[in-house]
Amino acid sequence: MAEWRIDIPESEAATGSGCASPAAGTTAISRSAAALLREAATRTRHSFRTGLRGLIGIVYPPTCIACQAATGDAQALCPACWRGIGFIERPYCERLGTPFPVDLGAGLLSPAAIADPPVFARARAVCRFDGTARELVHRLKYGDRVELSLTLGRMMAQAGRELAADADLVLSVPLHRTRLWRRRFNQATALARVVSRETGLPLATTLLTRIRRTRQQVGLTRTQRADNLQGAFHVSTAMRGLVEGRRILLVDDVLTTGATVNAASRALLRAGASAVDVLTFARVVTDGREVTT
């Protein structure tokens, strides 16, 4: 079943069915006392959490998530590692999200987007897939460092805020069940959970499935990657109602040639999605050479 978040307004949660209290004469006093108690409890919890964080910080000082150097906050990067990330900012191709060397105006498309338009509508990434970013992705993906998804996912939510503003639903690129069993977790789903929480968008973790076990993409050319993923993704008939007419925000860790997200987007569009946007932490930026990493 798809995973959805349903928030109940505090007023409804507090009043239940909304019926008036039988002690009408003491309602104002009771509410005032309850408000004071809630405020005191909130202050106590805040003080406790602050003290606990301070104690943990003394016993286990926060370190950089990339190089382990000392930092002021937990789950953060030190200045040196921050400078080692090649952040992607405008000007960039509005379709592929690849950076331009010079600003030639808003709304421009790259030659690659014009010559070979992707299946998805737009792609955005936090940074280039090199240096510190490559190390972080590898630690998350292959080093069982699932806690890194918190920092990376928050950065993704910031970089993809324009996509999130138009989206109805967050999905992650799924792994085949055999690969998921070996890896123990899907890094794309871990990132999607954080993006969902940061943006307030509902998250569906089982809507899109990977029905065919494919070869590892590393080392394959662009054409081989596309062939490798033919028919790999599927939306079941039972799930189509959740897709139809919705704009999907598809989350993955890295965008290389776009073969994986193209194949996943094609399955979602065939199931009735109105459009698919792609959000990743990093993307490979080349000078036009074939990518096989």
C-alpha positions as CSV (number, residue, x, y, z in Angstrom):
1,M,0.0,0.0,0.0
2,A,1.2,3.5,-0.8
3,E,2.5,5.5,2.1
4,W,0.6,8.7,2.8
5,R,0.8,11.3,5.6
6,I,-2.4,12.7,7.0
7,D,-2.2,15.6,9.4
8,I,-5.1,16.3,11.7
9,P,-5.5,20.0,12.6
10,E,-4.8,20.7,16.3
11,S,-8.2,22.1,16.9
12,E,-9.9,19.0,15.7
13,A,-7.5,16.7,17.6
14,A,-8.0,18.7,20.8
15,T,-11.9,18.8,20.6
16,G,-12.5,15.3,19.3
17,S,-16.1,15.3,18.0
18,G,-16.4,19.0,18.6
19,C,-19.1,18.7,21.4
20,A,-19.3,21.4,24.0
21,S,-18.1,20.7,27.5
22,P,-20.9,20.0,30.0
23,A,-19.2,22.3,32.5
24,A,-19.9,25.4,30.6
25,G,-19.3,27.8,33.5
26,T,-15.8,26.5,34.0
27,T,-14.8,26.2,30.4
28,A,-12.8,29.5,30.2
29,I,-10.9,28.7,33.4
30,S,-10.3,25.1,32.4
31,R,-9.0,26.1,29.0
32,S,-6.7,28.7,30.5
33,A,-5.3,26.2,33.0
34,A,-4.8,23.7,30.3
35,A,-3.1,26.2,28.1
36,L,-0.7,27.1,31.0
37,L,0.0,23.4,31.6
38,R,0.7,22.8,27.9
39,E,3.0,25.8,27.8
40,A,4.9,24.6,30.9
41,A,5.2,21.1,29.4
42,T,6.5,22.5,26.1
43,R,9.1,24.6,27.9
44,T,10.1,21.6,30.0
45,R,10.4,19.4,26.9
46,H,12.4,22.0,25.1
47,S,14.8,22.5,28.1
48,F,15.2,18.7,28.4
49,R,16.0,18.3,24.7
50,T,18.4,21.2,24.7
51,G,20.2,19.8,27.7
52,L,20.3,16.3,26.2
53,R,21.7,17.6,23.0
54,G,24.3,19.5,24.9
55,L,25.3,16.4,26.9
56,I,25.5,14.3,23.8
57,G,27.6,17.0,22.2
58,I,30.1,16.8,25.0
59,V,30.3,13.0,25.0
60,Y,30.1,12.7,21.2
61,P,31.2,16.0,19.6
62,P,29.6,16.7,16.2
63,T,31.8,16.0,13.2
64,C,31.7,16.6,9.5
65,I,29.7,14.0,7.6
66,A,32.3,13.8,4.9
67,C,35.8,14.1,6.6
68,Q,35.0,13.7,10.3
69,A,36.5,17.1,11.2
70,A,34.9,18.9,14.1
71,T,31.8,21.0,13.3
72,G,29.5,23.2,15.2
73,D,26.4,21.2,14.4
74,A,25.6,17.5,13.9
75,Q,24.9,16.2,10.4
76,A,26.8,19.1,8.9
77,L,29.8,19.7,6.6
78,C,32.9,21.5,7.6
79,P,33.9,24.6,5.6
80,A,36.5,22.7,3.6
81,C,34.1,20.0,2.5
82,W,31.4,22.5,1.8
83,R,33.8,24.3,-0.5
84,G,34.5,21.0,-2.2
85,I,30.9,20.6,-3.4
86,G,30.2,21.9,-6.9
87,F,26.7,23.4,-6.3
88,I,24.6,23.7,-9.4
89,E,22.9,27.1,-9.6
90,R,21.4,29.2,-12.4
91,P,22.1,29.6,-15.3
92,Y,21.3,26.1,-16.2
93,C,19.2,24.2,-18.8
94,E,15.6,24.5,-17.7
95,R,14.9,20.9,-18.9
96,L,18.0,18.9,-17.9
97,G,19.3,21.1,-15.1
98,T,22.8,21.1,-16.5
99,P,24.8,24.3,-15.8
100,F,25.7,26.8,-18.5
101,P,29.1,28.5,-18.4
102,V,27.5,31.9,-19.1
103,D,24.1,33.4,-18.5
104,L,22.3,33.9,-21.8
105,G,18.9,34.6,-20.4
106,A,16.1,32.7,-18.7
107,G,14.3,29.7,-20.0
108,L,17.1,28.4,-22.3
109,L,17.5,24.8,-23.2
110,S,20.8,23.0,-23.8
111,P,21.6,21.4,-27.1
112,A,21.3,18.0,-25.5
113,A,17.7,18.7,-24.3
114,I,16.8,19.9,-27.8
115,A,18.5,17.1,-29.8
116,D,17.3,14.3,-27.4
117,P,14.5,15.5,-25.2
118,P,14.1,13.4,-22.0
119,V,10.9,11.6,-21.0
120,F,10.7,13.6,-17.8
121,A,9.7,17.3,-17.8
122,R,12.5,18.8,-15.6
123,A,15.5,17.7,-13.7
124,R,17.2,19.4,-10.8
125,A,20.2,18.4,-8.7
126,V,22.0,19.9,-5.7
127,C,25.5,19.5,-7.1
128,R,27.9,17.9,-9.5
129,F,28.8,14.3,-9.0
130,D,32.5,14.7,-8.1
131,G,34.7,15.4,-5.1
132,T,32.9,15.6,-1.7
133,A,29.5,14.9,-3.4
134,R,30.8,11.6,-4.9
135,E,32.2,10.5,-1.5
136,L,28.9,11.3,0.3
137,V,26.8,9.4,-2.3
138,H,29.1,6.3,-2.1
139,R,29.0,6.3,1.7
140,L,25.2,6.5,1.6
141,K,24.8,3.9,-1.1
142,Y,27.4,1.4,-0.3
143,G,28.6,2.2,3.2
144,D,25.2,1.7,5.0
145,R,25.4,5.4,6.1
146,V,21.6,5.9,5.9
147,E,21.8,8.8,8.4
148,L,23.4,10.8,5.6
149,S,20.1,11.0,3.9
150,L,18.9,13.6,6.4
151,T,21.5,16.2,5.3
152,L,21.4,15.3,1.6
153,G,17.6,15.2,1.5
154,R,17.3,18.6,3.1
155,M,19.7,20.0,0.5
156,M,17.6,18.4,-2.2
157,A,14.4,19.9,-0.9
158,Q,16.0,23.3,-1.1
159,A,17.4,22.8,-4.6
160,G,14.1,21.3,-5.8
161,R,11.7,23.8,-4.2
162,E,10.3,25.0,-7.6
163,L,9.6,21.3,-8.6
164,A,8.0,20.6,-5.2
165,A,5.7,23.7,-5.6
166,D,4.2,22.0,-8.7
167,A,4.2,18.4,-7.5
168,D,1.4,16.4,-6.1
169,L,3.3,13.3,-4.9
170,V,6.8,12.2,-4.1
171,L,8.2,8.8,-5.4
172,S,11.6,7.2,-5.3
173,V,13.3,5.2,-8.0
174,P,12.8,1.6,-6.7
175,L,15.3,-1.2,-6.5
176,H,14.6,-4.8,-7.6
177,R,13.7,-6.9,-4.6
178,T,16.8,-9.0,-4.9
179,R,19.1,-6.0,-4.9
180,L,17.1,-4.4,-2.1
181,W,17.6,-7.6,0.0
182,R,21.3,-7.5,-0.6
183,R,21.6,-3.8,0.1
184,R,19.2,-3.8,3.0
185,F,17.8,-0.3,2.1
186,N,17.0,1.8,-0.9
187,Q,19.0,5.1,-0.7
188,A,16.6,6.8,-3.1
189,T,13.7,6.0,-0.7
190,A,15.7,7.3,2.3
191,L,16.2,10.6,0.4
192,A,12.6,10.7,-0.7
193,R,11.3,10.4,2.9
194,V,13.3,13.5,3.9
195,V,12.2,15.4,0.8
196,S,8.6,14.5,1.6
197,R,8.9,15.6,5.2
198,E,10.7,18.9,4.2
199,T,8.2,19.8,1.5
200,G,5.0,18.5,3.0
201,L,4.2,16.4,-0.1
202,P,2.8,12.9,0.4
203,L,5.1,10.0,-0.2
204,A,4.3,6.8,-2.0
205,T,6.9,4.1,-1.6
206,T,5.3,1.1,-3.3
207,L,3.5,2.8,-6.2
208,L,6.3,2.3,-8.7
209,T,7.9,-1.1,-8.8
210,R,11.0,-2.6,-10.5
211,I,9.8,-5.8,-12.1
212,R,12.8,-6.8,-14.0
213,R,16.3,-7.4,-12.6
214,T,18.8,-5.5,-14.7
215,R,22.5,-5.4,-15.0
216,Q,24.5,-2.9,-13.0
217,Q,24.6,0.4,-14.9
218,V,28.2,1.2,-14.0
219,G,30.4,0.7,-17.1
220,L,27.6,0.8,-19.6
221,T,27.3,3.4,-22.4
222,R,24.3,5.6,-22.8
223,T,22.7,3.3,-25.4
224,Q,23.4,0.2,-23.3
225,R,21.9,1.8,-20.2
226,A,18.7,2.6,-22.1
227,D,18.4,-1.0,-23.5
228,N,19.2,-2.4,-20.1
229,L,16.2,-0.7,-18.5
230,Q,13.6,-1.4,-21.2
231,G,10.4,-2.6,-19.3
232,A,12.1,-2.5,-15.9
233,F,9.5,-0.4,-14.2
234,H,5.8,-0.9,-13.7
235,V,2.7,0.7,-12.1
236,S,0.1,-1.9,-11.3
237,T,-3.5,-1.5,-12.2
238,A,-4.5,-1.2,-8.6
239,M,-2.1,1.8,-8.2
240,R,-3.1,3.7,-11.3
241,G,-5.7,5.7,-9.5
242,L,-3.0,7.2,-7.4
243,V,-1.0,8.3,-10.4
244,E,-3.6,9.5,-12.9
245,G,-3.7,13.3,-13.4
246,R,-0.9,13.9,-10.8
247,R,2.4,15.5,-11.3
248,I,5.1,13.3,-9.8
249,L,8.4,14.3,-8.1
250,L,10.7,11.4,-8.7
251,V,13.7,11.2,-6.4
252,D,17.0,9.4,-6.9
253,D,20.6,9.8,-5.6
254,V,22.5,10.5,-8.9
255,L,21.5,11.4,-12.4
256,T,24.1,10.1,-14.9
257,T,22.8,9.7,-18.5
258,G,19.2,9.9,-17.4
259,A,18.4,6.3,-18.6
260,T,17.0,5.2,-15.2
261,V,14.8,8.1,-14.6
262,N,13.6,8.1,-18.2
263,A,12.5,4.5,-17.9
264,A,10.8,5.2,-14.6
265,S,9.1,8.3,-16.0
266,R,7.9,6.5,-19.0
267,A,6.1,3.9,-16.8
268,L,4.5,6.7,-14.7
269,L,3.3,8.6,-17.8
270,R,1.8,5.4,-19.2
271,A,-0.1,5.0,-16.0
272,G,-1.6,8.4,-16.4
273,A,0.7,10.9,-14.6
274,S,0.3,14.4,-16.0
275,A,4.1,15.0,-15.8
276,V,7.2,13.7,-14.0
277,D,10.0,15.9,-12.6
278,V,13.3,14.5,-11.3
279,L,15.2,15.5,-8.2
280,T,18.6,14.1,-7.3
281,F,21.4,15.0,-4.9
282,A,24.1,14.9,-7.6
283,R,24.3,14.7,-11.4
284,V,27.1,13.9,-13.8
285,V,28.1,17.0,-15.8
286,T,30.2,16.3,-18.9
287,D,31.6,18.2,-21.9
288,G,29.6,16.0,-24.3
289,R,31.7,12.8,-23.8
290,E,30.0,9.5,-23.3
291,V,29.4,8.7,-19.7
292,T,30.1,5.2,-18.4
293,T,30.8,5.8,-14.7
